[in-house]
Amino acid sequence: MAALVYVNNMSLDGFIEDPSGALDFFPVDDEVFRSHTDLLKSASTFLYGRRLYEAMAVWEMDPALAAQSAPMARFAAAWQAAQKIVCSTTLTTTPTARTRIERRFDPAAVRELKATADGPIIIGGAALAAQALEAGLVDECLLYIVPVH
């Protein structure tokens, strides 16, 4: 059975976004990219809420990001390789390959996914992860704590 792993970046004081709601409030260097890439490469599926999916889709939609450095290119390739499931009531299409939309979070479907996936499933998006935690489906929480304020 595949593990469902909640992954998030957070500040030392417990915030997962900046005051304006942006998710990119922490410094990213080659070491961070290597660590995140290793994690992504192991995943079979990403289970995202709409907002996080839209933030991450740039890794497929903007080739200039991958062109900035070898670590960024490896990260982009790892992100693109996994299946992506987006829980959204508002999206009608997705601009990325290997992506499907689910209209709601379905605990039974996630249990089935865990039973059949060939690698870890990474869940992201605070509201979506909260539903998975409440349903008792999350096997591990991996928080990247960044000393910003």
C-alpha positions as CSV (number, residue, x, y, z in Angstrom):
1,M,0.0,0.0,0.0
2,A,1.3,3.4,-1.0
3,A,1.8,6.1,1.7
4,L,-0.1,9.4,1.5
5,V,2.4,12.1,2.4
6,Y,1.3,15.6,3.3
7,V,4.1,18.0,2.2
8,N,4.3,21.7,2.9
9,N,6.7,24.5,3.4
10,M,6.1,26.6,6.5
11,S,7.8,29.4,8.3
12,L,9.4,28.9,11.7
13,D,6.4,30.5,13.3
14,G,3.9,28.2,11.6
15,F,2.7,30.0,8.5
16,I,2.3,28.3,5.1
17,E,1.8,31.5,3.1
18,D,2.7,35.1,3.4
19,P,0.2,37.8,4.5
20,S,-1.0,38.3,0.8
21,G,-1.6,34.6,0.4
22,A,1.5,33.9,-1.7
23,L,3.1,30.5,-1.3
24,D,6.6,31.5,-2.5
25,F,7.7,33.4,0.6
26,F,10.8,31.4,1.4
27,P,14.3,31.4,-0.2
28,V,15.0,28.5,-2.7
29,D,18.5,27.4,-3.4
30,D,20.1,24.4,-5.1
31,E,20.0,22.4,-1.9
32,V,16.3,23.0,-1.5
33,F,15.7,22.0,-5.1
34,R,17.7,18.8,-4.6
35,S,15.7,17.8,-1.5
36,H,12.4,18.5,-3.1
37,T,13.4,16.8,-6.3
38,D,14.4,13.6,-4.5
39,L,11.0,13.6,-2.9
40,L,9.1,14.3,-6.1
41,K,11.0,11.6,-8.0
42,S,9.7,8.9,-5.6
43,A,6.1,9.9,-6.0
44,S,3.6,8.2,-8.3
45,T,0.9,10.8,-7.9
46,F,0.3,14.4,-6.7
47,L,-3.1,15.1,-5.1
48,Y,-3.5,18.8,-5.1
49,G,-6.0,21.5,-4.4
50,R,-6.7,24.0,-7.2
51,R,-4.5,26.8,-5.8
52,L,-1.4,24.7,-5.3
53,Y,-1.9,22.9,-8.6
54,E,-2.0,26.3,-10.4
55,A,1.2,27.4,-8.6
56,M,3.0,24.1,-9.5
57,A,1.8,23.9,-13.1
58,V,4.4,26.5,-14.1
59,W,7.0,23.7,-13.8
60,E,5.4,22.3,-17.0
61,M,4.0,25.5,-18.6
62,D,7.1,27.7,-18.3
63,P,10.2,26.1,-19.8
64,A,12.3,29.1,-18.8
65,L,12.2,27.9,-15.2
66,A,13.9,24.6,-16.0
67,A,16.4,26.4,-18.1
68,Q,17.7,28.4,-15.2
69,S,19.8,25.6,-13.6
70,A,20.3,21.9,-13.7
71,P,18.6,21.5,-10.2
72,M,15.6,23.4,-11.5
73,A,15.5,21.2,-14.7
74,R,15.6,18.0,-12.6
75,F,12.8,19.4,-10.4
76,A,10.6,20.2,-13.4
77,A,11.2,16.8,-14.9
78,A,10.3,15.1,-11.6
79,W,7.1,17.1,-11.3
80,Q,6.0,16.4,-14.9
81,A,6.6,12.7,-14.6
82,A,4.0,12.0,-11.9
83,Q,0.3,11.7,-12.3
84,K,-1.6,14.7,-11.0
85,I,-5.1,14.7,-9.5
86,V,-6.6,18.1,-8.8
87,C,-9.6,18.5,-6.5
88,S,-11.5,21.5,-7.8
89,T,-15.0,22.6,-8.2
90,T,-14.0,25.5,-10.5
91,L,-11.4,24.1,-13.0
92,T,-12.8,22.7,-16.2
93,T,-9.5,21.9,-17.9
94,T,-5.9,21.6,-17.0
95,P,-2.9,22.8,-19.0
96,T,-0.6,20.0,-17.9
97,A,-0.2,16.4,-19.1
98,R,-1.0,13.4,-16.9
99,T,-3.6,15.5,-15.0
100,R,-7.2,14.9,-14.1
101,I,-9.8,16.9,-12.2
102,E,-12.0,15.5,-9.4
103,R,-14.9,17.6,-8.3
104,R,-14.6,16.7,-4.6
105,F,-12.4,14.9,-2.2
106,D,-13.5,11.3,-2.0
107,P,-11.9,9.3,0.9
108,A,-12.9,6.0,-0.7
109,A,-11.2,7.0,-3.9
110,V,-8.1,7.9,-2.1
111,R,-8.1,4.6,-0.2
112,E,-8.3,2.9,-3.6
113,L,-5.5,5.0,-5.0
114,K,-3.3,4.1,-2.0
115,A,-4.0,0.5,-2.5
116,T,-3.1,0.6,-6.2
117,A,-0.4,3.3,-6.5
118,D,3.2,2.1,-7.3
119,G,4.8,4.8,-5.2
120,P,4.0,7.5,-2.5
121,I,1.2,9.9,-3.1
122,I,2.0,13.5,-2.2
123,I,-0.9,15.6,-1.1
124,G,-0.7,19.3,-1.0
125,G,-3.0,22.2,-0.4
126,A,-4.0,23.1,3.2
127,A,-7.8,22.6,2.8
128,L,-7.4,19.3,0.9
129,A,-4.8,18.0,3.3
130,A,-7.1,18.9,6.2
131,Q,-9.8,16.7,4.7
132,A,-7.4,13.8,4.2
133,L,-6.1,14.2,7.8
134,E,-9.7,14.2,9.2
135,A,-10.4,11.1,7.2
136,G,-7.4,9.3,8.7
137,L,-5.7,8.9,5.3
138,V,-2.4,10.7,5.8
139,D,0.5,8.4,6.7
140,E,3.2,11.0,7.1
141,C,3.5,14.8,7.4
142,L,6.7,16.3,5.9
143,L,7.1,20.0,6.7
144,Y,10.0,22.0,5.3
145,I,10.5,24.6,8.0
146,V,12.1,27.8,6.8
147,P,13.4,30.5,9.2
148,V,11.5,33.5,7.6
149,H,9.2,35.9,9.3
